[in-house]
Amino acid sequence: MAVGRTAGAVVAGCSGALSNVSWQQTGGPAVTLLSARTQAISFDPPSTGTYTFNVSFVDAAGSARTATATINVNATTAVSVVARSDQAVRAGGKASVRAWPAAASGETLTWTQTAGPAVTLDSSDPNRIIFTAPGVTKDTALVFRVTRTGASGTDSDDVTVLVLRQLTSPSTPLPPPSRTTLKSAGVAADTDG
């Protein structure tokens, strides 16, 4: 992760839906979170350093839990494309991700999916992708990469979209609690349930 890129973290419920999610920054240069009450956070790091966040939530079994995400931000690099932003979407919902800045004359933007169940990408506008989140049996991360190619070279950036598992009906029983996954800046850590 480098200054000039959007940083983010997600917390996923492996055995069912999470509720009462709340993120709080506990270390590093102060940042503004785009949303502190969702399972996915994003921010623009203003400088190098270690950014630490605590997330509290209630797991599928009704137990209050906490986890910590640490994101290390390195020195500024030449950045020509940024994928915006880590986010969460419900299974079956529409999601979009944008590249910034928009492609200039003589440049191309190419989108690929690098992780998660395959989805069909609408990239009719090369500056963004739109897709329908797949049905999932547990919260599942999809990772997309945008690559800008032009006269000045090639640059890529990744973005994570967390697909939230949804119960098919209120009477569907939850599976037994097992674990929750926390992912930040490409590193996953499990907290046993």
Secondary structure, DSSP 4 states (H G I P E B T S, - for coil): -BTTS-EEEEEEESSS--EEEEEEEEESS----S-SSSSEEEE---SSEEEEEEEEEE-TTS-EEEEEEEEEEB-------EEE--EEEETT-EEEEEEESPPPTT-EEEEEEEESS----B-SSTTEEEEEPPP-SS-EEEEEEEEEEETTEEEEEEEEEEEEP--SSTTSPPPPP-EEEEEETTEEEEEE-
